[in-house]
Amino acid sequence: MPSYLSLIHWTERGIGDVKASPQRLDAAKQLAQGEGGRLIFFYMLMGEYDLATLIELPSEEAAARFALRLGQQGNVRTTTTRAFTEDEYKAIIASLP
């Protein structure tokens, strides 16, 4: 299943209600499951971004819906990219002429 890495910023609304963040994380896990995927990891960060997640979702459409639904809530802004596992990476490299 494709994986997607998201680097996340809290919005003013999200940081203003940061104590509710653990409940929002639980809701995001359920949202991923509703899209047929799962949250693989979650980290709070120090530096340019506030949070990072890796989520498996069955398609780019599911990943887009997931990110849009999170954004609609107004607590976070995400930068999301397709992430390849080590095995996928090795297969891609091996397929080069």
FISEKOL-784208 format. One record per residue: x, y, z of N, C-alpha, C, O in turn; residue in three letters; residue number from 1. Coordinates in Angstrom, 3 decimals. Layout:
BEGIN
<nu=X | nv=Y | nw=Z | cau=X | cav=Y | caw=Z | cu=X | cv=Y | cw=Z | ou=X | ov=Y | ow=Z | aa=ALA | i=NUM>;
...
% end
This chain:
BEGIN
<nu=0.859 | nv=-1.172 | nw=0.000 | cau=0.000 | cav=0.000 | caw=0.000 | cu=0.905 | cv=1.236 | cw=0.000 | ou=1.901 | ov=1.259 | ow=0.723 | aa=MET | i=1>;
<nu=0.585 | nv=2.250 | nw=-0.785 | cau=1.407 | cav=3.459 | caw=-0.821 | cu=1.464 | cv=4.165 | cw=0.539 | ou=0.497 | ov=4.170 | ow=1.301 | aa=PRO | i=2>;
<nu=2.617 | nv=4.754 | nw=0.814 | cau=2.824 | cav=5.522 | caw=2.045 | cu=2.956 | cv=6.994 | cw=1.712 | ou=3.449 | ov=7.360 | ow=0.644 | aa=SER | i=3>;
<nu=2.512 | nv=7.837 | nw=2.633 | cau=2.557 | cav=9.287 | caw=2.458 | cu=3.115 | cv=9.929 | cw=3.721 | ou=2.622 | ov=9.706 | ow=4.827 | aa=TYR | i=4>;
<nu=4.155 | nv=10.729 | nw=3.525 | cau=4.787 | cav=11.463 | caw=4.619 | cu=4.213 | cv=12.870 | cw=4.656 | ou=4.203 | ov=13.574 | ow=3.646 | aa=LEU | i=5>;
<nu=3.737 | nv=13.273 | nw=5.824 | cau=3.206 | cav=14.633 | caw=5.988 | cu=4.025 | cv=15.385 | cw=7.020 | ou=4.246 | ov=14.903 | ow=8.131 | aa=SER | i=6>;
<nu=4.470 | nv=16.570 | nw=6.638 | cau=5.080 | cav=17.514 | caw=7.555 | cu=4.014 | cv=18.552 | cw=7.868 | ou=3.389 | ov=19.098 | ow=6.959 | aa=LEU | i=7>;
<nu=3.808 | nv=18.822 | nw=9.137 | cau=2.598 | cav=19.519 | caw=9.568 | cu=2.935 | cv=20.735 | cw=10.420 | ou=3.818 | ov=20.699 | ow=11.277 | aa=ILE | i=8>;
<nu=2.201 | nv=21.812 | nw=10.156 | cau=2.235 | cav=23.021 | caw=10.982 | cu=0.895 | cv=23.148 | cw=11.687 | ou=-0.155 | ov=22.938 | ow=11.080 | aa=HIS | i=9>;
<nu=0.931 | nv=23.495 | nw=12.976 | cau=-0.302 | cav=23.887 | caw=13.645 | cu=-0.715 | cv=25.258 | cw=13.132 | ou=0.137 | ov=26.114 | ow=12.895 | aa=TRP | i=10>;
<nu=-1.983 | nv=25.467 | nw=12.962 | cau=-2.500 | cav=26.807 | caw=12.678 | cu=-2.641 | cv=27.539 | cw=14.014 | ou=-2.443 | ov=26.949 | ow=15.076 | aa=THR | i=11>;
<nu=-2.979 | nv=28.812 | nw=13.954 | cau=-3.233 | cav=29.555 | caw=15.201 | cu=-4.341 | cv=28.879 | cw=15.998 | ou=-4.266 | ov=28.787 | ow=17.223 | aa=GLU | i=12>;
<nu=-5.359 | nv=28.412 | nw=15.305 | cau=-6.462 | cav=27.708 | caw=15.976 | cu=-5.966 | cv=26.420 | cw=16.627 | ou=-6.324 | ov=26.111 | ow=17.764 | aa=ARG | i=13>;
<nu=-5.133 | nv=25.667 | nw=15.894 | cau=-4.635 | cav=24.393 | caw=16.399 | cu=-3.752 | cv=24.539 | cw=17.623 | ou=-3.881 | ov=23.771 | ow=18.576 | aa=GLY | i=14>;
<nu=-2.849 | nv=25.523 | nw=17.610 | cau=-1.968 | cav=25.714 | caw=18.764 | cu=-2.742 | cv=26.347 | cw=19.919 | ou=-2.428 | ov=26.114 | ow=21.086 | aa=ILE | i=15>;
<nu=-3.748 | nv=27.141 | nw=19.589 | cau=-4.563 | cav=27.755 | caw=20.648 | cu=-5.337 | cv=26.723 | cw=21.452 | ou=-5.636 | ov=26.943 | ow=22.626 | aa=GLY | i=16>;
<nu=-5.662 | nv=25.599 | nw=20.826 | cau=-6.377 | cav=24.514 | caw=21.500 | cu=-5.505 | cv=23.260 | cw=21.510 | ou=-5.992 | ov=22.156 | ow=21.267 | aa=ASP | i=17>;
<nu=-4.207 | nv=23.439 | nw=21.795 | cau=-3.240 | cav=22.343 | caw=21.701 | cu=-3.563 | cv=21.202 | cw=22.659 | ou=-3.210 | ov=20.055 | ow=22.382 | aa=VAL | i=18>;
<nu=-4.223 | nv=21.486 | nw=23.773 | cau=-4.550 | cav=20.409 | caw=24.715 | cu=-5.514 | cv=19.389 | cw=24.109 | ou=-5.583 | ov=18.256 | ow=24.585 | aa=LYS | i=19>;
<nu=-6.249 | nv=19.764 | nw=23.083 | cau=-7.150 | cav=18.830 | caw=22.398 | cu=-6.431 | cv=18.058 | cw=21.292 | ou=-7.035 | ov=17.206 | ow=20.640 | aa=ALA | i=20>;
<nu=-5.149 | nv=18.350 | nw=21.078 | cau=-4.401 | cav=17.712 | caw=20.000 | cu=-4.371 | cv=16.184 | cw=20.101 | ou=-4.507 | ov=15.526 | ow=19.070 | aa=SER | i=21>;
<nu=-4.203 | nv=15.582 | nw=21.283 | cau=-4.225 | cav=14.115 | caw=21.335 | cu=-5.551 | cv=13.512 | cw=20.854 | ou=-5.560 | ov=12.460 | ow=20.214 | aa=PRO | i=22>;
<nu=-6.656 | nv=14.169 | nw=21.160 | cau=-7.949 | cav=13.685 | caw=20.685 | cu=-8.062 | cv=13.856 | cw=19.172 | ou=-8.646 | ov=13.013 | ow=18.489 | aa=GLN | i=23>;
<nu=-7.510 | nv=14.936 | nw=18.657 | cau=-7.523 | cav=15.139 | caw=17.201 | cu=-6.654 | cv=14.094 | cw=16.507 | ou=-6.986 | ov=13.642 | ow=15.411 | aa=ARG | i=24>;
<nu=-5.543 | nv=13.707 | nw=17.138 | cau=-4.707 | cav=12.638 | caw=16.576 | cu=-5.496 | cv=11.332 | cw=16.516 | ou=-5.456 | ov=10.634 | ow=15.503 | aa=LEU | i=25>;
<nu=-6.202 | nv=11.000 | nw=17.572 | cau=-7.026 | cav=9.781 | caw=17.570 | cu=-8.073 | cv=9.837 | cw=16.459 | ou=-8.330 | ov=8.835 | ow=15.792 | aa=ASP | i=26>;
<nu=-8.672 | nv=11.003 | nw=16.265 | cau=-9.656 | cav=11.165 | caw=15.195 | cu=-9.006 | cv=11.010 | cw=13.819 | ou=-9.613 | ov=10.452 | ow=12.904 | aa=ALA | i=27>;
<nu=-7.769 | nv=11.504 | nw=13.670 | cau=-7.045 | cav=11.360 | caw=12.393 | cu=-6.750 | cv=9.889 | cw=12.115 | ou=-6.828 | ov=9.451 | ow=10.967 | aa=ALA | i=28>;
<nu=-6.413 | nv=9.126 | nw=13.146 | cau=-6.197 | cav=7.686 | caw=12.975 | cu=-7.472 | cv=7.017 | cw=12.466 | ou=-7.419 | ov=6.181 | ow=11.564 | aa=LYS | i=29>;
<nu=-8.603 | nv=7.381 | nw=13.036 | cau=-9.882 | cav=6.824 | caw=12.596 | cu=-10.201 | cv=7.252 | cw=11.171 | ou=-10.742 | ov=6.468 | ow=10.391 | aa=GLN | i=30>;
<nu=-9.869 | nv=8.486 | nw=10.832 | cau=-10.080 | cav=8.981 | caw=9.473 | cu=-9.259 | cv=8.159 | cw=8.481 | ou=-9.763 | ov=7.779 | ow=7.424 | aa=LEU | i=31>;
<nu=-8.005 | nv=7.884 | nw=8.813 | cau=-7.157 | cav=7.064 | caw=7.942 | cu=-7.759 | cv=5.669 | cw=7.779 | ou=-7.782 | ov=5.123 | ow=6.675 | aa=ALA | i=32>;
<nu=-8.241 | nv=5.100 | nw=8.868 | cau=-8.871 | cav=3.782 | caw=8.783 | cu=-10.113 | cv=3.819 | cw=7.904 | ou=-10.378 | ov=2.878 | ow=7.155 | aa=GLN | i=33>;
<nu=-10.874 | nv=4.905 | nw=7.994 | cau=-12.065 | cav=5.066 | caw=7.165 | cu=-11.743 | cv=5.155 | cw=5.683 | ou=-12.581 | ov=4.847 | ow=4.836 | aa=GLY | i=34>;
<nu=-10.524 | nv=5.579 | nw=5.376 | cau=-10.067 | cav=5.650 | caw=3.986 | cu=-9.359 | cv=4.360 | cw=3.559 | ou=-8.811 | ov=4.279 | ow=2.460 | aa=GLU | i=35>;
<nu=-9.378 | nv=3.354 | nw=4.441 | cau=-8.754 | cav=2.080 | caw=4.121 | cu=-7.273 | cv=2.014 | cw=4.424 | ou=-6.570 | ov=1.155 | ow=3.892 | aa=GLY | i=36>;
<nu=-6.781 | nv=2.918 | nw=5.281 | cau=-5.354 | cav=2.970 | caw=5.575 | cu=-5.068 | cv=2.897 | cw=7.052 | ou=-5.905 | ov=2.480 | ow=7.853 | aa=GLY | i=37>;
<nu=-3.849 | nv=3.318 | nw=7.399 | cau=-3.451 | cav=3.331 | caw=8.806 | cu=-2.317 | cv=4.320 | cw=9.014 | ou=-1.514 | ov=4.577 | ow=8.117 | aa=ARG | i=38>;
<nu=-2.274 | nv=4.869 | nw=10.226 | cau=-1.182 | cav=5.739 | caw=10.637 | cu=-0.033 | cv=4.850 | cw=11.103 | ou=-0.204 | ov=4.043 | ow=12.017 | aa=LEU | i=39>;
<nu=1.128 | nv=4.992 | nw=10.484 | cau=2.288 | cav=4.173 | caw=10.825 | cu=3.093 | cv=4.821 | cw=11.936 | ou=3.470 | ov=4.156 | ow=12.902 | aa=ILE | i=40>;
<nu=3.364 | nv=6.139 | nw=11.805 | cau=4.043 | cav=6.827 | caw=12.897 | cu=3.587 | cv=8.264 | cw=12.988 | ou=3.089 | ov=8.855 | ow=12.030 | aa=PHE | i=41>;
<nu=3.776 | nv=8.802 | nw=14.181 | cau=3.465 | cav=10.194 | caw=14.497 | cu=4.581 | cv=10.711 | cw=15.394 | ou=4.960 | ov=10.058 | ow=16.366 | aa=PHE | i=42>;
<nu=5.102 | nv=11.884 | nw=15.061 | cau=6.112 | cav=12.538 | caw=15.892 | cu=5.769 | cv=14.010 | cw=16.061 | ou=5.333 | ov=14.665 | ow=15.114 | aa=TYR | i=43>;
<nu=5.967 | nv=14.528 | nw=17.266 | cau=5.982 | cav=15.961 | caw=17.469 | cu=7.429 | cv=16.392 | cw=17.235 | ou=8.358 | ov=15.718 | ow=17.680 | aa=MET | i=44>;
<nu=7.619 | nv=17.499 | nw=16.545 | cau=8.944 | cav=17.939 | caw=16.151 | cu=9.307 | cv=19.269 | cw=16.800 | ou=8.445 | ov=19.999 | ow=17.290 | aa=LEU | i=45>;
<nu=10.582 | nv=19.559 | nw=16.791 | cau=11.092 | cav=20.863 | caw=17.170 | cu=11.791 | cv=21.419 | cw=15.940 | ou=12.588 | ov=20.721 | ow=15.314 | aa=MET | i=46>;
<nu=11.506 | nv=22.654 | nw=15.590 | cau=12.135 | cav=23.233 | caw=14.410 | cu=11.101 | cv=23.780 | cw=13.452 | ou=10.093 | ov=24.349 | ow=13.871 | aa=GLY | i=47>;
<nu=11.349 | nv=23.609 | nw=12.175 | cau=10.515 | cav=24.215 | caw=11.134 | cu=9.081 | cv=23.687 | cw=11.132 | ou=8.142 | ov=24.436 | ow=10.862 | aa=GLU | i=48>;
<nu=8.912 | nv=22.407 | nw=11.430 | cau=7.582 | cav=21.799 | caw=11.439 | cu=7.217 | cv=21.408 | cw=12.862 | ou=8.088 | ov=21.222 | ow=13.712 | aa=TYR | i=49>;
<nu=5.909 | nv=21.284 | nw=13.113 | cau=5.424 | cav=20.931 | caw=14.438 | cu=5.220 | cv=19.432 | cw=14.614 | ou=5.424 | ov=18.891 | ow=15.701 | aa=ASP | i=50>;
<nu=4.816 | nv=18.770 | nw=13.540 | cau=4.458 | cav=17.353 | caw=13.601 | cu=4.876 | cv=16.662 | cw=12.310 | ou=5.071 | ov=17.307 | ow=11.280 | aa=LEU | i=51>;
<nu=5.011 | nv=15.340 | nw=12.381 | cau=5.255 | cav=14.537 | caw=11.187 | cu=4.490 | cv=13.229 | cw=11.318 | ou=4.414 | ov=12.649 | ow=12.401 | aa=ALA | i=52>;
<nu=3.925 | nv=12.773 | nw=10.210 | cau=3.230 | cav=11.487 | caw=10.202 | cu=3.625 | cv=10.702 | cw=8.961 | ou=4.020 | ov=11.272 | ow=7.944 | aa=THR | i=53>;
<nu=3.512 | nv=9.400 | nw=9.065 | cau=3.596 | cav=8.521 | caw=7.914 | cu=2.325 | cv=7.694 | cw=7.930 | ou=2.012 | ov=7.018 | ow=8.910 | aa=LEU | i=54>;
<nu=1.597 | nv=7.762 | nw=6.818 | cau=0.307 | cav=7.096 | caw=6.730 | cu=0.281 | cv=6.236 | cw=5.477 | ou=0.715 | ov=6.667 | ow=4.409 | aa=ILE | i=55>;
<nu=-0.226 | nv=5.029 | nw=5.609 | cau=-0.490 | cav=4.180 | caw=4.448 | cu=-1.934 | cv=4.399 | cw=4.032 | ou=-2.849 | ov=4.319 | ow=4.852 | aa=GLU | i=56>;
<nu=-2.126 | nv=4.675 | nw=2.762 | cau=-3.467 | cav=4.834 | caw=2.204 | cu=-3.492 | cv=4.144 | cw=0.848 | ou=-2.465 | ov=4.068 | ow=0.175 | aa=LEU | i=57>;
<nu=-4.657 | nv=3.639 | nw=0.439 | cau=-4.705 | cav=2.807 | caw=-0.764 | cu=-4.487 | cv=3.540 | cw=-2.084 | ou=-4.206 | ov=2.897 | ow=-3.095 | aa=PRO | i=58>;
<nu=-4.607 | nv=4.862 | nw=-2.104 | cau=-4.491 | cav=5.582 | caw=-3.379 | cu=-4.182 | cv=7.051 | cw=-3.141 | ou=-4.303 | ov=7.558 | ow=-2.026 | aa=SER | i=59>;
<nu=-3.777 | nv=7.727 | nw=-4.220 | cau=-3.554 | cav=9.174 | caw=-4.131 | cu=-4.857 | cv=9.896 | cw=-3.823 | ou=-4.861 | ov=10.900 | ow=-3.111 | aa=GLU | i=60>;
<nu=-5.968 | nv=9.385 | nw=-4.360 | cau=-7.266 | cav=10.002 | caw=-4.081 | cu=-7.596 | cv=9.918 | cw=-2.597 | ou=-8.079 | ov=10.887 | ow=-2.011 | aa=GLU | i=61>;
<nu=-7.339 | nv=8.762 | nw=-1.985 | cau=-7.584 | cav=8.608 | caw=-0.545 | cu=-6.674 | cv=9.540 | cw=0.252 | ou=-7.104 | ov=10.137 | ow=1.239 | aa=ALA | i=62>;
<nu=-5.423 | nv=9.663 | nw=-0.173 | cau=-4.490 | cav=10.569 | caw=0.511 | cu=-4.958 | cv=12.015 | cw=0.393 | ou=-4.881 | ov=12.776 | ow=1.357 | aa=ALA | i=63>;
<nu=-5.440 | nv=12.391 | nw=-0.777 | cau=-5.940 | cav=13.760 | caw=-0.973 | cu=-7.162 | cv=14.018 | cw=-0.101 | ou=-7.260 | ov=15.067 | ow=0.535 | aa=ALA | i=64>;
<nu=-8.095 | nv=13.066 | nw=-0.067 | cau=-9.279 | cav=13.232 | caw=0.787 | cu=-8.875 | cv=13.367 | cw=2.246 | ou=-9.402 | ov=14.213 | ow=2.969 | aa=ARG | i=65>;
<nu=-7.933 | nv=12.528 | nw=2.678 | cau=-7.455 | cav=12.559 | caw=4.056 | cu=-6.889 | cv=13.940 | cw=4.392 | ou=-7.263 | ov=14.537 | ow=5.402 | aa=PHE | i=66>;
<nu=-5.997 | nv=14.444 | nw=3.553 | cau=-5.370 | cav=15.749 | caw=3.805 | cu=-6.404 | cv=16.874 | cw=3.769 | ou=-6.358 | ov=17.786 | ow=4.595 | aa=ALA | i=67>;
<nu=-7.318 | nv=16.814 | nw=2.832 | cau=-8.343 | cav=17.857 | caw=2.740 | cu=-9.264 | cv=17.849 | cw=3.948 | ou=-9.628 | ov=18.907 | ow=4.460 | aa=LEU | i=68>;
<nu=-9.640 | nv=16.669 | nw=4.404 | cau=-10.525 | cav=16.591 | caw=5.569 | cu=-9.826 | cv=17.105 | cw=6.827 | ou=-10.453 | ov=17.747 | ow=7.670 | aa=ARG | i=69>;
<nu=-8.530 | nv=16.825 | nw=6.953 | cau=-7.784 | cav=17.390 | caw=8.082 | cu=-7.744 | cv=18.913 | cw=7.979 | ou=-7.977 | ov=19.615 | ow=8.963 | aa=LEU | i=70>;
<nu=-7.449 | nv=19.415 | nw=6.789 | cau=-7.375 | cav=20.855 | caw=6.578 | cu=-8.688 | cv=21.561 | cw=6.847 | ou=-8.700 | ov=22.682 | ow=7.354 | aa=GLY | i=71>;
<nu=-9.799 | nv=20.910 | nw=6.511 | cau=-11.122 | cav=21.508 | caw=6.739 | cu=-11.367 | cv=21.824 | cw=8.211 | ou=-12.123 | ov=22.740 | ow=8.536 | aa=GLN | i=72>;
<nu=-10.737 | nv=21.076 | nw=9.088 | cau=-10.957 | cav=21.276 | caw=10.521 | cu=-10.266 | cv=22.538 | cw=11.031 | ou=-10.626 | ov=23.061 | ow=12.085 | aa=GLN | i=73>;
<nu=-9.270 | nv=23.029 | nw=10.281 | cau=-8.648 | cav=24.308 | caw=10.613 | cu=-7.548 | cv=24.281 | cw=11.658 | ou=-7.080 | ov=25.335 | ow=12.088 | aa=GLY | i=74>;
<nu=-7.125 | nv=23.093 | nw=12.073 | cau=-6.118 | cav=23.003 | caw=13.129 | cu=-4.698 | cv=22.823 | cw=12.615 | ou=-3.741 | ov=23.147 | ow=13.318 | aa=ASN | i=75>;
<nu=-4.550 | nv=22.311 | nw=11.400 | cau=-3.223 | cav=22.045 | caw=10.847 | cu=-3.188 | cv=22.385 | cw=9.364 | ou=-4.216 | ov=22.448 | ow=8.691 | aa=VAL | i=76>;
<nu=-1.960 | nv=22.604 | nw=8.876 | cau=-1.661 | cav=22.726 | caw=7.445 | cu=-0.607 | cv=21.676 | cw=7.147 | ou=0.377 | ov=21.550 | ow=7.875 | aa=ARG | i=77>;
<nu=-0.812 | nv=20.930 | nw=6.083 | cau=0.075 | cav=19.811 | caw=5.789 | cu=0.827 | cv=20.011 | cw=4.483 | ou=0.341 | ov=20.655 | ow=3.553 | aa=THR | i=78>;
<nu=2.019 | nv=19.443 | nw=4.438 | cau=2.788 | cav=19.276 | caw=3.213 | cu=3.000 | cv=17.769 | cw=3.102 | ou=3.684 | ov=17.169 | ow=3.931 | aa=THR | i=79>;
<nu=2.410 | nv=17.166 | nw=2.077 | cau=2.396 | cav=15.708 | caw=1.971 | cu=3.072 | cv=15.266 | cw=0.687 | ou=2.910 | ov=15.884 | ow=-0.365 | aa=THR | i=80>;
<nu=3.834 | nv=14.178 | nw=0.792 | cau=4.528 | cav=13.624 | caw=-0.364 | cu=4.478 | cv=12.099 | cw=-0.301 | ou=4.393 | ov=11.510 | ow=0.777 | aa=THR | i=81>;
<nu=4.533 | nv=11.485 | nw=-1.457 | cau=4.587 | cav=10.019 | caw=-1.535 | cu=5.930 | cv=9.580 | cw=-0.986 | ou=6.960 | ov=10.164 | ow=-1.322 | aa=ARG | i=82>;
<nu=5.928 | nv=8.562 | nw=-0.149 | cau=7.154 | cav=8.022 | caw=0.442 | cu=7.302 | cv=6.569 | cw=0.011 | ou=6.339 | ov=5.803 | ow=0.044 | aa=ALA | i=83>;
<nu=8.506 | nv=6.199 | nw=-0.390 | cau=8.774 | cav=4.834 | caw=-0.843 | cu=9.519 | cv=4.072 | cw=0.242 | ou=10.465 | ov=4.593 | ow=0.832 | aa=PHE | i=84>;
<nu=9.097 | nv=2.842 | nw=0.506 | cau=9.773 | cav=2.001 | caw=1.485 | cu=11.143 | cv=1.589 | cw=0.942 | ou=11.445 | ov=1.800 | ow=-0.233 | aa=THR | i=85>;
<nu=11.950 | nv=1.012 | nw=1.795 | cau=13.260 | cav=0.538 | caw=1.354 | cu=13.118 | cv=-0.498 | cw=0.240 | ou=13.858 | ov=-0.456 | ow=-0.743 | aa=GLU | i=86>;
<nu=12.177 | nv=-1.418 | nw=0.386 | cau=11.977 | cav=-2.433 | caw=-0.652 | cu=11.522 | cv=-1.801 | cw=-1.967 | ou=11.989 | ov=-2.188 | ow=-3.038 | aa=ASP | i=87>;
<nu=10.611 | nv=-0.829 | nw=-1.887 | cau=10.163 | cav=-0.136 | caw=-3.105 | cu=11.322 | cv=0.610 | cw=-3.753 | ou=11.495 | ov=0.573 | ow=-4.971 | aa=GLU | i=88>;
<nu=12.109 | nv=1.282 | nw=-2.930 | cau=13.282 | cav=2.005 | caw=-3.418 | cu=14.234 | cv=1.061 | cw=-4.145 | ou=14.693 | ov=1.361 | ow=-5.247 | aa=TYR | i=89>;
<nu=14.526 | nv=-0.076 | nw=-3.526 | cau=15.437 | cav=-1.032 | caw=-4.145 | cu=14.887 | cv=-1.564 | cw=-5.473 | ou=15.643 | ov=-1.748 | ow=-6.427 | aa=LYS | i=90>;
<nu=13.584 | nv=-1.810 | nw=-5.535 | cau=12.969 | cav=-2.291 | caw=-6.773 | cu=13.055 | cv=-1.219 | cw=-7.866 | ou=13.313 | ov=-1.536 | ow=-9.027 | aa=ALA | i=91>;
<nu=12.842 | nv=0.028 | nw=-7.499 | cau=12.945 | cav=1.125 | caw=-8.475 | cu=14.370 | cv=1.229 | cw=-8.994 | ou=14.587 | ov=1.338 | ow=-10.200 | aa=ILE | i=92>;
<nu=15.333 | nv=1.194 | nw=-8.096 | cau=16.739 | cav=1.278 | caw=-8.514 | cu=17.109 | cv=0.079 | cw=-9.387 | ou=17.805 | ov=0.234 | ow=-10.391 | aa=ILE | i=93>;
<nu=16.648 | nv=-1.109 | nw=-9.012 | cau=16.956 | cav=-2.315 | caw=-9.779 | cu=16.344 | cv=-2.283 | cw=-11.183 | ou=16.846 | ov=-2.937 | ow=-12.097 | aa=ALA | i=94>;
<nu=15.259 | nv=-1.521 | nw=-11.350 | cau=14.604 | cav=-1.467 | caw=-12.661 | cu=15.283 | cv=-0.504 | cw=-13.641 | ou=14.917 | ov=-0.444 | ow=-14.815 | aa=SER | i=95>;
<nu=16.271 | nv=0.245 | nw=-13.152 | cau=16.970 | cav=1.174 | caw=-14.041 | cu=17.791 | cv=0.421 | cw=-15.072 | ou=18.373 | ov=-0.619 | ow=-14.766 | aa=LEU | i=96>;
<nu=17.843 | nv=0.944 | nw=-16.304 | cau=18.628 | cav=0.255 | caw=-17.336 | cu=20.123 | cv=0.360 | cw=-17.049 | ou=20.936 | ov=-0.161 | ow=-17.813 | aa=PRO | i=97>;
% end
